[in-house]
């Protein structure tokens, strides 16, 4: 298991936000068409590509499968699958969709496969902006975006529940509960 980084700010995006922001991206893309089809940059681009395909009435959807991350650690780029029709056409008339452009490493590899595709992302960080044609929202470089397909909701007992284990609660407030504050060793 990879240790999550502590030098970045975490931001959780909900399903509703991804849907809303993908539709906002559609509004920017509609006047730029028509499009032959969509290439989703996997895996993050799959959900936005589905929403965009529906909203734009695009029925031809393919994937460009590239890996470059292991959790929050950037690794080497590996192309696992190429969208044959779009690649044959150098991407001309195709939309390339991803959830987020970060450093641009994956985007650069995608551009090499389908260089003339119109690359659109829902979210974009400053280092990746030179690789993107259209995006919906800026994200600061030091922010790590957790997408709903990378997280899961879980039940948490109410704080007032007498059966709740505050030691297991990651947001337990040691100021409100002096017994839980290791600095005072439980002294009130």
C-alpha positions as CSV (number, residue, x, y, z in Angstrom):
1,X,0.0,0.0,0.0
2,X,1.3,3.5,-0.9
3,X,1.5,6.1,1.8
4,X,-0.6,9.1,0.9
5,X,1.3,12.4,0.7
6,X,1.1,14.9,3.5
7,X,2.5,17.9,1.5
8,X,-0.6,18.5,-0.4
9,X,-4.2,19.8,0.3
10,X,-6.9,17.2,-0.1
11,X,-10.2,18.1,-1.9
12,X,-13.0,15.6,-2.2
13,X,-15.3,16.1,-5.3
14,X,-18.8,14.7,-5.1
15,X,-20.7,12.8,-7.9
16,X,-23.0,15.9,-8.1
17,X,-20.0,18.2,-8.6
18,X,-18.5,16.0,-11.3
19,X,-21.8,15.9,-13.1
20,X,-22.4,19.7,-12.8
21,X,-18.8,20.5,-13.9
22,X,-18.9,18.0,-16.8
23,X,-22.1,19.7,-18.1
24,X,-20.4,23.1,-17.7
25,X,-17.6,21.7,-19.9
26,X,-20.2,20.6,-22.5
27,X,-21.4,24.1,-22.7
28,X,-17.9,25.2,-23.7
29,X,-17.4,22.4,-26.2
30,X,-20.8,22.5,-28.0
31,X,-19.9,25.5,-30.2
32,X,-16.6,23.9,-31.2
33,X,-18.1,20.8,-32.8
34,X,-19.2,18.7,-34.6
35,X,-17.1,15.8,-33.3
36,X,-16.5,12.3,-34.8
37,X,-16.4,10.8,-31.3
38,X,-14.9,10.9,-27.9
39,X,-11.8,9.3,-26.6
40,X,-11.8,8.9,-22.8
41,X,-8.4,8.9,-21.2
42,X,-8.7,6.1,-18.7
43,X,-9.5,5.6,-16.0
44,X,-10.4,9.1,-14.8
45,X,-11.9,10.3,-18.0
46,X,-14.5,7.5,-18.2
47,X,-17.2,9.1,-16.1
48,X,-16.8,12.7,-17.5
49,X,-16.7,11.2,-21.1
50,X,-20.0,9.3,-20.4
51,X,-21.7,12.5,-19.2
52,X,-20.3,14.5,-22.1
53,X,-21.2,11.9,-24.7
54,X,-24.8,11.9,-23.4
55,X,-25.2,15.7,-23.3
56,X,-23.6,16.1,-26.7
57,X,-25.5,13.2,-28.3
58,X,-22.2,11.5,-29.3
59,X,-22.5,7.8,-29.8
60,X,-18.9,6.8,-30.7
61,X,-16.8,6.5,-27.6
62,X,-13.4,4.8,-27.3
63,X,-10.6,4.8,-24.8
64,X,-6.9,5.6,-24.6
65,X,-5.6,3.7,-21.7
66,X,-2.5,5.2,-20.0
67,X,-1.1,4.6,-16.6
68,X,1.2,7.1,-14.8
69,X,0.2,7.1,-11.2
70,X,0.2,4.7,-8.3
71,X,-2.1,6.4,-5.8
72,X,-0.6,9.9,-5.4
73,X,2.9,9.0,-6.7
74,X,3.7,9.7,-10.3
75,X,5.5,6.9,-12.0
76,X,6.5,6.0,-15.5
77,X,4.0,6.4,-18.4
78,X,2.7,3.2,-20.0
79,X,0.3,3.1,-22.9
80,X,-1.9,0.1,-22.5
81,X,-4.5,0.6,-25.3
82,X,-4.8,3.0,-28.3
83,X,-8.1,4.1,-29.8
84,X,-7.4,2.7,-33.4
85,X,-9.8,4.8,-35.4
86,X,-8.9,8.1,-33.7
87,X,-5.2,7.3,-33.9
88,X,-5.4,6.5,-37.6
89,X,-6.9,10.0,-38.0
90,X,-4.3,11.6,-35.7
91,X,-7.3,12.6,-33.5
92,X,-8.6,15.1,-36.0
93,X,-12.3,15.8,-35.2
94,X,-12.1,13.8,-31.9
95,X,-12.6,15.0,-28.4
96,X,-10.1,13.6,-25.8
97,X,-11.6,13.8,-22.4
98,X,-10.0,13.4,-18.9
99,X,-11.1,14.3,-15.4
100,X,-8.0,16.3,-14.5
101,X,-4.7,17.4,-16.0
102,X,-2.0,17.6,-13.3
103,X,1.6,17.9,-14.4
104,X,0.8,17.2,-18.0
105,X,2.8,13.9,-18.1
106,X,-0.2,11.8,-19.1
107,X,-1.5,14.5,-21.3
108,X,1.7,14.7,-23.2
109,X,1.7,11.0,-23.9
110,X,-1.9,11.2,-25.0
111,X,-1.1,14.1,-27.4
112,X,1.6,11.9,-29.0
113,X,-1.0,9.2,-29.8
114,X,-3.7,11.6,-31.1
115,X,-2.0,14.9,-31.6
116,X,-4.9,16.7,-33.4
117,X,-7.6,15.7,-30.9
118,X,-9.3,18.5,-28.9
119,X,-8.2,17.8,-25.4
120,X,-10.7,18.8,-22.7
121,X,-10.6,18.2,-19.0
122,X,-13.1,18.9,-16.2
123,X,-10.3,20.2,-13.9
124,X,-6.9,21.6,-14.7
125,X,-3.8,22.4,-12.7
126,X,-1.3,25.1,-13.8
127,X,1.5,22.7,-14.9
128,X,-0.9,20.8,-17.2
129,X,-2.6,23.8,-18.8
130,X,-0.2,23.9,-21.8
131,X,-1.5,20.5,-22.9
132,X,-5.3,21.3,-22.6
133,X,-7.5,23.0,-25.2
134,X,-10.6,23.5,-23.0
135,X,-11.3,22.9,-19.3
136,X,-14.1,23.7,-16.9
137,X,-12.3,24.7,-13.6
138,X,-8.8,25.6,-12.3
139,X,-7.3,23.7,-9.4
140,X,-4.2,24.8,-7.5
141,X,-1.1,22.7,-8.2
142,X,-0.8,21.6,-4.5
143,X,-4.4,20.3,-4.3
144,X,-5.0,16.6,-4.6
145,X,-8.5,16.0,-6.0
146,X,-10.2,12.8,-4.7
147,X,-12.9,11.8,-7.2
148,X,-16.0,9.9,-6.1
149,X,-14.8,6.7,-7.9
150,X,-11.7,6.8,-5.8
151,X,-13.5,7.1,-2.5
152,X,-16.5,5.6,-0.7
153,X,-18.9,6.9,1.8
154,X,-19.1,5.1,5.1
155,X,-21.2,5.3,8.2
156,X,-19.8,7.3,11.1
157,X,-21.5,7.2,14.5
158,X,-22.9,10.6,15.8
159,X,-20.5,12.3,18.2
160,X,-23.2,12.2,20.9
161,X,-23.7,8.4,20.5
162,X,-22.6,6.8,23.9
163,X,-21.4,3.8,21.9
164,X,-19.1,5.9,19.7
165,X,-15.4,5.2,20.1
166,X,-13.8,8.7,20.0
167,X,-10.4,7.1,19.9
168,X,-11.2,5.7,16.5
169,X,-12.7,9.0,15.3
170,X,-10.1,10.8,13.2
171,X,-11.7,14.1,13.9
172,X,-12.0,13.7,17.7
173,X,-11.5,17.1,19.3
174,X,-9.0,16.9,22.2
175,X,-9.9,20.4,23.3
176,X,-13.6,19.4,23.8
177,X,-12.5,16.1,25.5
178,X,-9.4,16.7,27.7
179,X,-9.2,13.0,28.4
180,X,-8.4,12.4,24.7
181,X,-5.6,15.1,24.7
182,X,-2.2,13.3,25.0
183,X,-0.6,16.7,26.0
184,X,-2.6,16.9,29.2
185,X,-2.5,13.1,29.9
186,X,-6.2,13.3,30.5
187,X,-6.0,15.9,33.3
188,X,-8.8,18.4,33.2
